[in-house]
Amino acid sequence: MYKENYKQWLDSVSEEQKSELIAIADDDKEIKERFTLPLAFGTAGMRGTICMGISNMNEYTVARATKGLSDYINLLGSKQAKRGVIISYDTRRMSFEFALTAARVLAANGIKTYLFENVRPVPMCSFAVRELGCIAGIMITASHNPKEYNGYKVYGEDGAQMSPEATAKVVEYIDKTPYFNLSKADVKSVSHKDIEGKDGFELGENITVIGKSIDDKYYDTISKLSLSKEAVDKVGKDIKIVYSPIHGSGFVPVTTMLARMGISVSVVEEQKYPDTEFSTVAMPNPEQPDALKMGIELANKLGSDIVIGTDPDCDRMGIAIRDNNGEFTLLNGNQIGAMLMDYILMRHKQEGTLPANSAVVKTIVTTRLADKIAKSYGAAVYDVLTGFKFIGEKIKQWEQDGQHTFMFGYEESYGYLSGTHARDKDAVVASMLFAEMACYYTYKKVSLYDKLNSLFDKFGYFVESSKSIAFKGLDGMEQMANIMKKFKECDLEEVAGVPMNSKLDLQSGMVKNYTDGSIEMTDLPSANVIKYEFGDDEWLCIRPSGTEPKLKIYVSTKAESKQKSMERNKTLQSAIINMI
């Protein structure tokens, strides 16, 4: 079948694209990789390398996915189609071209479309869906993946990533859709330069370009999340913060917000502007030490104590701060989230604005330090499945039933949200609040490093680690499935001599308690996840990635000292990887 697919594409694509396919004519393995299985479309959308083929990101797979989304929206009725779809995009290769393709397909199918005039981050896309009352949103991005990748995320009308139920219906339509000869609306220009700076410009029938009017509303909205105006007024102009957008979409919104607040920031010049090749980093991922290297170098020159970095679609934020020896140390996502959560809850409590029904939300692979902090302020803590859409679901639920007031949500993979203006990770707000927190503790003459350690002193030294094991080729998914099956079928009662207390199999919905042999049911949704509990607030978790052929292993340990917790974590991580 893959050979037939290859031939069909050879006969259907443009001459320039055909040359790419002719170049692999003698490479059966490459043809098989590209033309056997369609690029998967799940609740996180789709993501893949940019090249010709049904398993890759290109104008044809984007058009096909958009036609499927169009059919789903039209099924809902003409009123929903008129509400429209927001389209945003980041600085990656082909991002604008894919965004324009999506806009033209939607418009040709009678759906009102709003296309941003330039790159915008994920949170602004989510915000715009809600602000304009759209039925859906599309974000063209591959987040923090290598430069060869791009992706396509879909948002529902609440601004959160589309629900599994709605996604399943969209996929039904996608599966019925051909790759070629799909209708696309005519536009006045296909050049990005022709729409830059325009707001309200009619690019074609059913396609409106948007920009500043939405930006201003977003900035005004998130400004209200500020918690320490006095401290910012006192030290904001003198504090030394270095920021890098790592060639992504965060430069304008992050620096705009810090300027509005009156916080001084120095931007890494070499990483300020869009660069589809992300030429100054190995990977544009603020989780990686290399991504903040240039920021740290600038901070050392300027005498700055804080480095902030955001990924290409500005939904993830990384941080480096100075330790007590004056050396920069990278914080992980668990630590950053814990500090932000503590700051937000503390300031609300100090100001008397902390609701009695306060709640925070985190994922099942996020540190239990968050639980300790939140409960110390009287806030409830809810664990959800990995994926920020599940945090968005909690916000929506509480808006409807009034059970709780959402205060903060985060996941260990460097994603945070304060406020309910968006329903996805917001590194603009996170950068704003981290900078403000730095001002607050500087005003109080407390270093951020000492503040972090005070949390460990109070609640125990939590250490978290994660490891991804990649599985390449067509049988990669099958290999991962077999590994997950092995863990589901066996009772792993100890790892490296450490006894397991319980096993949670989210696919079966059961918790088995090893200590007494009892079985309980969990209220979490079904998912391909195995989680083992051991010790006090310690656990390990195994799950396949939702967007890539990778198996993820998480280990969280706690001890009275950093050294003991790190040693325990390393031993368990190595042991479980060896078992895999």
URQUI-V689931 format. One record per residue. N is the residue number from 1. RES is the residue in one small letter. SS is DSSP state (2 for helix, 1 for strand, 0 for the rest). PHI is phi in whole degrees, 0 to 359 (999 if undefined). Layout:
BEGIN
n: [N | N]
res: [RES | RES]
ss: [SS | SS]
phi: [PHI | PHI]
END
This chain:
BEGIN
n: [1 | 2 | 3 | 4 | 5 | 6 | 7 | 8 | 9 | 10 | 11 | 12 | 13 | 14 | 15 | 16 | 17 | 18 | 19 | 20 | 21 | 22 | 23 | 24 | 25 | 26 | 27 | 28 | 29 | 30 | 31 | 32 | 33 | 34 | 35 | 36 | 37 | 38 | 39 | 40 | 41 | 42 | 43 | 44 | 45 | 46 | 47 | 48 | 49 | 50 | 51 | 52 | 53 | 54 | 55 | 56 | 57 | 58 | 59 | 60 | 61 | 62 | 63 | 64 | 65 | 66 | 67 | 68 | 69 | 70 | 71 | 72 | 73 | 74 | 75 | 76 | 77 | 78 | 79 | 80 | 81 | 82 | 83 | 84 | 85 | 86 | 87 | 88 | 89 | 90 | 91 | 92 | 93 | 94 | 95 | 96 | 97 | 98 | 99 | 100 | 101 | 102 | 103 | 104 | 105 | 106 | 107 | 108 | 109 | 110 | 111 | 112 | 113 | 114 | 115 | 116 | 117 | 118 | 119 | 120 | 121 | 122 | 123 | 124 | 125 | 126 | 127 | 128 | 129 | 130 | 131 | 132 | 133 | 134 | 135 | 136 | 137 | 138 | 139 | 140 | 141 | 142 | 143 | 144 | 145 | 146 | 147 | 148 | 149 | 150 | 151 | 152 | 153 | 154 | 155 | 156 | 157 | 158 | 159 | 160 | 161 | 162 | 163 | 164 | 165 | 166 | 167 | 168 | 169 | 170 | 171 | 172 | 173 | 174 | 175 | 176 | 177 | 178 | 179 | 180 | 181 | 182 | 183 | 184 | 185 | 186 | 187 | 188 | 189 | 190 | 191 | 192 | 193 | 194 | 195 | 196 | 197 | 198 | 199 | 200 | 201 | 202 | 203 | 204 | 205 | 206 | 207 | 208 | 209 | 210 | 211 | 212 | 213 | 214 | 215 | 216 | 217 | 218 | 219 | 220 | 221 | 222 | 223 | 224 | 225 | 226 | 227 | 228 | 229 | 230 | 231 | 232 | 233 | 234 | 235 | 236 | 237 | 238 | 239 | 240 | 241 | 242 | 243 | 244 | 245 | 246 | 247 | 248 | 249 | 250 | 251 | 252 | 253 | 254 | 255 | 256 | 257 | 258 | 259 | 260 | 261 | 262 | 263 | 264 | 265 | 266 | 267 | 268 | 269 | 270 | 271 | 272 | 273 | 274 | 275 | 276 | 277 | 278 | 279 | 280 | 281 | 282 | 283 | 284 | 285 | 286 | 287 | 288 | 289 | 290 | 291 | 292 | 293 | 294 | 295 | 296 | 297 | 298 | 299 | 300 | 301 | 302 | 303 | 304 | 305 | 306 | 307 | 308 | 309 | 310 | 311 | 312 | 313 | 314 | 315 | 316 | 317 | 318 | 319 | 320 | 321 | 322 | 323 | 324 | 325 | 326 | 327 | 328 | 329 | 330 | 331 | 332 | 333 | 334 | 335 | 336 | 337 | 338 | 339 | 340 | 341 | 342 | 343 | 344 | 345 | 346 | 347 | 348 | 349 | 350 | 351 | 352 | 353 | 354 | 355 | 356 | 357 | 358 | 359 | 360 | 361 | 362 | 363 | 364 | 365 | 366 | 367 | 368 | 369 | 370 | 371 | 372 | 373 | 374 | 375 | 376 | 377 | 378 | 379 | 380 | 381 | 382 | 383 | 384 | 385 | 386 | 387 | 388 | 389 | 390 | 391 | 392 | 393 | 394 | 395 | 396 | 397 | 398 | 399 | 400 | 401 | 402 | 403 | 404 | 405 | 406 | 407 | 408 | 409 | 410 | 411 | 412 | 413 | 414 | 415 | 416 | 417 | 418 | 419 | 420 | 421 | 422 | 423 | 424 | 425 | 426 | 427 | 428 | 429 | 430 | 431 | 432 | 433 | 434 | 435 | 436 | 437 | 438 | 439 | 440 | 441 | 442 | 443 | 444 | 445 | 446 | 447 | 448 | 449 | 450 | 451 | 452 | 453 | 454 | 455 | 456 | 457 | 458 | 459 | 460 | 461 | 462 | 463 | 464 | 465 | 466 | 467 | 468 | 469 | 470 | 471 | 472 | 473 | 474 | 475 | 476 | 477 | 478 | 479 | 480 | 481 | 482 | 483 | 484 | 485 | 486 | 487 | 488 | 489 | 490 | 491 | 492 | 493 | 494 | 495 | 496 | 497 | 498 | 499 | 500 | 501 | 502 | 503 | 504 | 505 | 506 | 507 | 508 | 509 | 510 | 511 | 512 | 513 | 514 | 515 | 516 | 517 | 518 | 519 | 520 | 521 | 522 | 523 | 524 | 525 | 526 | 527 | 528 | 529 | 530 | 531 | 532 | 533 | 534 | 535 | 536 | 537 | 538 | 539 | 540 | 541 | 542 | 543 | 544 | 545 | 546 | 547 | 548 | 549 | 550 | 551 | 552 | 553 | 554 | 555 | 556 | 557 | 558 | 559 | 560 | 561 | 562 | 563 | 564 | 565 | 566 | 567 | 568 | 569 | 570 | 571 | 572 | 573 | 574 | 575 | 576 | 577 | 578 | 579 | 580]
res: [m | y | k | e | n | y | k | q | w | l | d | s | v | s | e | e | q | k | s | e | l | i | a | i | a | d | d | d | k | e | i | k | e | r | f | t | l | p | l | a | f | g | t | a | g | m | r | g | t | i | c | m | g | i | s | n | m | n | e | y | t | v | a | r | a | t | k | g | l | s | d | y | i | n | l | l | g | s | k | q | a | k | r | g | v | i | i | s | y | d | t | r | r | m | s | f | e | f | a | l | t | a | a | r | v | l | a | a | n | g | i | k | t | y | l | f | e | n | v | r | p | v | p | m | c | s | f | a | v | r | e | l | g | c | i | a | g | i | m | i | t | a | s | h | n | p | k | e | y | n | g | y | k | v | y | g | e | d | g | a | q | m | s | p | e | a | t | a | k | v | v | e | y | i | d | k | t | p | y | f | n | l | s | k | a | d | v | k | s | v | s | h | k | d | i | e | g | k | d | g | f | e | l | g | e | n | i | t | v | i | g | k | s | i | d | d | k | y | y | d | t | i | s | k | l | s | l | s | k | e | a | v | d | k | v | g | k | d | i | k | i | v | y | s | p | i | h | g | s | g | f | v | p | v | t | t | m | l | a | r | m | g | i | s | v | s | v | v | e | e | q | k | y | p | d | t | e | f | s | t | v | a | m | p | n | p | e | q | p | d | a | l | k | m | g | i | e | l | a | n | k | l | g | s | d | i | v | i | g | t | d | p | d | c | d | r | m | g | i | a | i | r | d | n | n | g | e | f | t | l | l | n | g | n | q | i | g | a | m | l | m | d | y | i | l | m | r | h | k | q | e | g | t | l | p | a | n | s | a | v | v | k | t | i | v | t | t | r | l | a | d | k | i | a | k | s | y | g | a | a | v | y | d | v | l | t | g | f | k | f | i | g | e | k | i | k | q | w | e | q | d | g | q | h | t | f | m | f | g | y | e | e | s | y | g | y | l | s | g | t | h | a | r | d | k | d | a | v | v | a | s | m | l | f | a | e | m | a | c | y | y | t | y | k | k | v | s | l | y | d | k | l | n | s | l | f | d | k | f | g | y | f | v | e | s | s | k | s | i | a | f | k | g | l | d | g | m | e | q | m | a | n | i | m | k | k | f | k | e | c | d | l | e | e | v | a | g | v | p | m | n | s | k | l | d | l | q | s | g | m | v | k | n | y | t | d | g | s | i | e | m | t | d | l | p | s | a | n | v | i | k | y | e | f | g | d | d | e | w | l | c | i | r | p | s | g | t | e | p | k | l | k | i | y | v | s | t | k | a | e | s | k | q | k | s | m | e | r | n | k | t | l | q | s | a | i | i | n | m | i]
ss: [0 | 2 | 2 | 2 | 2 | 2 | 2 | 2 | 2 | 2 | 2 | 2 | 0 | 0 | 2 | 2 | 2 | 2 | 2 | 2 | 2 | 2 | 0 | 0 | 0 | 0 | 0 | 2 | 2 | 2 | 2 | 2 | 2 | 2 | 2 | 0 | 0 | 0 | 0 | 0 | 0 | 1 | 0 | 0 | 1 | 1 | 1 | 1 | 1 | 1 | 0 | 0 | 0 | 0 | 0 | 0 | 1 | 0 | 2 | 2 | 2 | 2 | 2 | 2 | 2 | 2 | 2 | 2 | 2 | 2 | 2 | 2 | 2 | 2 | 2 | 2 | 0 | 2 | 2 | 2 | 2 | 2 | 2 | 0 | 1 | 1 | 1 | 1 | 1 | 0 | 0 | 0 | 0 | 0 | 2 | 2 | 2 | 2 | 2 | 2 | 2 | 2 | 2 | 2 | 2 | 2 | 2 | 2 | 0 | 0 | 0 | 0 | 1 | 1 | 1 | 1 | 0 | 0 | 0 | 0 | 0 | 2 | 2 | 2 | 2 | 2 | 2 | 2 | 2 | 2 | 2 | 0 | 0 | 0 | 0 | 1 | 1 | 1 | 1 | 1 | 0 | 0 | 0 | 0 | 0 | 0 | 0 | 0 | 1 | 1 | 1 | 1 | 1 | 1 | 1 | 0 | 0 | 0 | 0 | 0 | 1 | 0 | 0 | 2 | 2 | 2 | 2 | 2 | 2 | 2 | 2 | 2 | 2 | 2 | 2 | 0 | 0 | 0 | 0 | 0 | 0 | 0 | 0 | 0 | 0 | 0 | 0 | 0 | 0 | 0 | 0 | 2 | 2 | 2 | 0 | 0 | 0 | 0 | 0 | 0 | 0 | 1 | 1 | 1 | 0 | 0 | 1 | 1 | 1 | 1 | 0 | 2 | 2 | 2 | 2 | 2 | 2 | 2 | 2 | 2 | 2 | 2 | 2 | 0 | 0 | 0 | 0 | 0 | 2 | 2 | 2 | 2 | 2 | 2 | 2 | 0 | 0 | 0 | 0 | 0 | 1 | 1 | 1 | 1 | 0 | 0 | 0 | 0 | 0 | 2 | 2 | 2 | 2 | 2 | 2 | 2 | 2 | 2 | 2 | 2 | 2 | 0 | 0 | 0 | 1 | 1 | 1 | 0 | 2 | 2 | 2 | 0 | 0 | 0 | 0 | 0 | 0 | 0 | 0 | 0 | 0 | 0 | 0 | 0 | 0 | 0 | 0 | 0 | 2 | 2 | 2 | 2 | 2 | 2 | 2 | 2 | 2 | 2 | 2 | 2 | 2 | 2 | 0 | 0 | 0 | 1 | 1 | 1 | 1 | 1 | 0 | 0 | 0 | 0 | 0 | 0 | 1 | 1 | 1 | 1 | 1 | 1 | 0 | 0 | 0 | 0 | 0 | 1 | 1 | 1 | 1 | 0 | 2 | 2 | 2 | 2 | 2 | 2 | 2 | 2 | 2 | 2 | 2 | 2 | 2 | 2 | 2 | 2 | 2 | 2 | 2 | 0 | 0 | 0 | 0 | 0 | 0 | 1 | 1 | 1 | 1 | 1 | 1 | 0 | 0 | 0 | 0 | 0 | 2 | 2 | 2 | 2 | 2 | 2 | 2 | 2 | 0 | 0 | 0 | 1 | 1 | 1 | 1 | 1 | 0 | 0 | 0 | 2 | 2 | 2 | 2 | 2 | 2 | 2 | 2 | 2 | 2 | 2 | 2 | 2 | 2 | 0 | 0 | 0 | 1 | 1 | 1 | 1 | 1 | 1 | 1 | 0 | 0 | 0 | 1 | 1 | 1 | 0 | 0 | 0 | 0 | 0 | 0 | 0 | 0 | 0 | 2 | 2 | 2 | 2 | 2 | 2 | 2 | 2 | 2 | 2 | 2 | 2 | 2 | 2 | 2 | 2 | 2 | 0 | 0 | 0 | 0 | 2 | 2 | 2 | 2 | 2 | 2 | 2 | 2 | 2 | 2 | 2 | 2 | 0 | 1 | 1 | 1 | 1 | 1 | 1 | 1 | 1 | 1 | 1 | 0 | 0 | 0 | 0 | 0 | 2 | 2 | 2 | 2 | 2 | 2 | 2 | 2 | 2 | 2 | 2 | 2 | 2 | 2 | 0 | 0 | 0 | 0 | 1 | 1 | 0 | 0 | 1 | 1 | 0 | 0 | 1 | 1 | 1 | 1 | 0 | 0 | 0 | 0 | 1 | 1 | 1 | 1 | 0 | 0 | 0 | 0 | 0 | 1 | 1 | 1 | 0 | 0 | 0 | 0 | 0 | 0 | 0 | 1 | 1 | 1 | 1 | 1 | 1 | 0 | 0 | 0 | 1 | 1 | 1 | 1 | 1 | 1 | 1 | 0 | 0 | 0 | 0 | 0 | 1 | 1 | 1 | 1 | 1 | 1 | 1 | 1 | 1 | 1 | 0 | 0 | 2 | 2 | 2 | 2 | 2 | 2 | 2 | 2 | 2 | 2 | 2 | 2 | 2 | 2 | 2 | 2 | 2 | 2 | 0]
phi: [999 | 296 | 289 | 294 | 298 | 300 | 296 | 300 | 293 | 302 | 277 | 244 | 277 | 290 | 298 | 296 | 290 | 298 | 297 | 296 | 287 | 297 | 295 | 252 | 304 | 262 | 250 | 299 | 297 | 293 | 299 | 298 | 297 | 278 | 236 | 272 | 243 | 295 | 302 | 294 | 242 | 240 | 291 | 260 | 81 | 223 | 208 | 189 | 287 | 271 | 188 | 287 | 141 | 285 | 259 | 231 | 273 | 201 | 298 | 281 | 290 | 292 | 297 | 296 | 298 | 291 | 297 | 298 | 296 | 299 | 298 | 296 | 296 | 295 | 297 | 288 | 121 | 295 | 298 | 291 | 297 | 288 | 295 | 95 | 230 | 277 | 234 | 237 | 200 | 254 | 263 | 284 | 305 | 68 | 299 | 294 | 299 | 293 | 297 | 293 | 301 | 298 | 298 | 292 | 291 | 301 | 298 | 295 | 261 | 78 | 254 | 300 | 228 | 244 | 247 | 296 | 287 | 203 | 300 | 218 | 282 | 310 | 298 | 287 | 294 | 300 | 300 | 295 | 304 | 287 | 295 | 268 | 66 | 284 | 278 | 197 | 216 | 234 | 240 | 270 | 191 | 242 | 55 | 256 | 290 | 301 | 298 | 287 | 259 | 213 | 204 | 213 | 251 | 243 | 248 | 275 | 293 | 273 | 88 | 268 | 302 | 306 | 294 | 303 | 294 | 294 | 300 | 300 | 290 | 299 | 298 | 302 | 288 | 300 | 299 | 270 | 261 | 285 | 274 | 238 | 63 | 274 | 291 | 227 | 292 | 288 | 230 | 288 | 201 | 249 | 264 | 297 | 298 | 285 | 249 | 303 | 81 | 266 | 227 | 90 | 286 | 272 | 284 | 183 | 299 | 74 | 237 | 244 | 277 | 234 | 191 | 304 | 298 | 286 | 305 | 300 | 293 | 296 | 298 | 297 | 293 | 284 | 301 | 289 | 274 | 298 | 237 | 220 | 300 | 298 | 295 | 296 | 299 | 282 | 236 | 303 | 282 | 259 | 293 | 248 | 240 | 253 | 231 | 228 | 278 | 49 | 68 | 255 | 276 | 278 | 307 | 294 | 295 | 292 | 292 | 298 | 293 | 294 | 294 | 298 | 280 | 91 | 256 | 288 | 214 | 250 | 260 | 293 | 301 | 291 | 242 | 287 | 257 | 304 | 210 | 298 | 267 | 45 | 291 | 262 | 224 | 289 | 208 | 281 | 239 | 294 | 286 | 269 | 305 | 299 | 294 | 258 | 301 | 292 | 295 | 293 | 299 | 294 | 298 | 293 | 293 | 271 | 78 | 281 | 252 | 224 | 236 | 244 | 226 | 237 | 277 | 305 | 261 | 52 | 248 | 242 | 231 | 250 | 222 | 233 | 228 | 278 | 272 | 285 | 263 | 84 | 264 | 283 | 233 | 275 | 274 | 269 | 297 | 295 | 290 | 299 | 297 | 296 | 294 | 295 | 299 | 300 | 298 | 296 | 293 | 298 | 294 | 295 | 294 | 298 | 272 | 74 | 246 | 276 | 299 | 296 | 257 | 300 | 212 | 238 | 230 | 218 | 271 | 292 | 251 | 257 | 306 | 280 | 302 | 300 | 298 | 298 | 296 | 300 | 294 | 293 | 259 | 82 | 269 | 284 | 236 | 236 | 263 | 230 | 297 | 297 | 124 | 292 | 298 | 285 | 292 | 300 | 297 | 295 | 301 | 298 | 300 | 288 | 295 | 277 | 256 | 69 | 297 | 220 | 253 | 290 | 249 | 190 | 220 | 200 | 228 | 297 | 273 | 70 | 245 | 219 | 215 | 245 | 92 | 242 | 292 | 230 | 234 | 216 | 305 | 226 | 282 | 290 | 296 | 298 | 296 | 300 | 287 | 292 | 297 | 294 | 299 | 299 | 298 | 298 | 287 | 297 | 300 | 272 | 61 | 235 | 282 | 297 | 296 | 294 | 297 | 301 | 292 | 294 | 292 | 294 | 300 | 279 | 246 | 109 | 270 | 269 | 234 | 239 | 221 | 221 | 222 | 250 | 250 | 275 | 235 | 263 | 86 | 294 | 267 | 300 | 296 | 293 | 299 | 297 | 299 | 294 | 294 | 298 | 297 | 299 | 289 | 291 | 275 | 259 | 260 | 275 | 270 | 203 | 225 | 53 | 82 | 267 | 289 | 274 | 273 | 202 | 229 | 251 | 251 | 288 | 288 | 271 | 77 | 248 | 246 | 256 | 268 | 293 | 296 | 235 | 77 | 282 | 242 | 236 | 254 | 264 | 265 | 285 | 296 | 295 | 200 | 277 | 221 | 241 | 227 | 250 | 255 | 206 | 66 | 267 | 63 | 243 | 197 | 222 | 221 | 232 | 204 | 282 | 295 | 276 | 234 | 221 | 283 | 225 | 258 | 251 | 238 | 241 | 226 | 233 | 234 | 215 | 210 | 280 | 221 | 299 | 300 | 296 | 293 | 295 | 296 | 297 | 295 | 298 | 298 | 291 | 299 | 297 | 295 | 289 | 294 | 297 | 293 | 287]
END
